[in-house]
Amino acid sequence: MRPNAISLFSAGVGVFLALSISAGAAETFVNGTVTKVHDGDTATVVTKNNKTLQVRLYGVDAPELATKHWPEQAYAQAAARFMRELLINSPVKVRLLGERTYHREVGEIFVNGRSASRELVRRGFGWWNARYARDDIDLKRLETAARREKLGLWRAARPVPPWTFRNQHRRRK
């Protein structure tokens, strides 16, 4: 490489490393209690400091409950019920990723050392969301196993992913 190309390459690597480190720095952990489960992939956590957080589960998407925008999706109640049984009134540790979506913190909720995101997918009540957790091969593996064993929503002949379901109903407006 020419001297200028080396300098540019080194600067690019430095910027990449700085961004990678700062992106990791945004990740924090908080302890609290789940006080409400909104649906299969969103819960309210009250932290030890009495701060209320709405947490959107990292890396997964669950069937949609009915709203003014769409009817209830198959398995939505089962997914919400599963999450309530797993999380409600439980002490949890939340790994906040520093991202927000629709006024919710994106995070991974752990109860008794188990990830709620991974349990949702493992039991067949949600999808691995490859768009937002592309590199999470554990979630991919758990979904593949749930599909193979026909657990939860994978009993259906053709389960519709929530992102497809939402898009189908948005187009009908």
Secondary structure as UniProt FT lines:
FT   HELIX           3..25
FT   STRAND          28..39
FT   TURN            40..41
FT   STRAND          42..47
FT   TURN            48..49
FT   STRAND          52..57
FT   TURN            58..59
FT   STRAND          60..61
FT   TURN            74..75
FT   HELIX           76..87
FT   TURN            88..89
FT   STRAND          91..101
FT   TURN            102..103
FT   STRAND          104..111
FT   TURN            112..113
FT   STRAND          114..115
FT   HELIX           116..122
FT   TURN            123..124
FT   STRAND          127..128
FT   TURN            130..132
FT   TURN            134..135
FT   HELIX           137..149
FT   HELIX           152..155
FT   HELIX           162..171
//
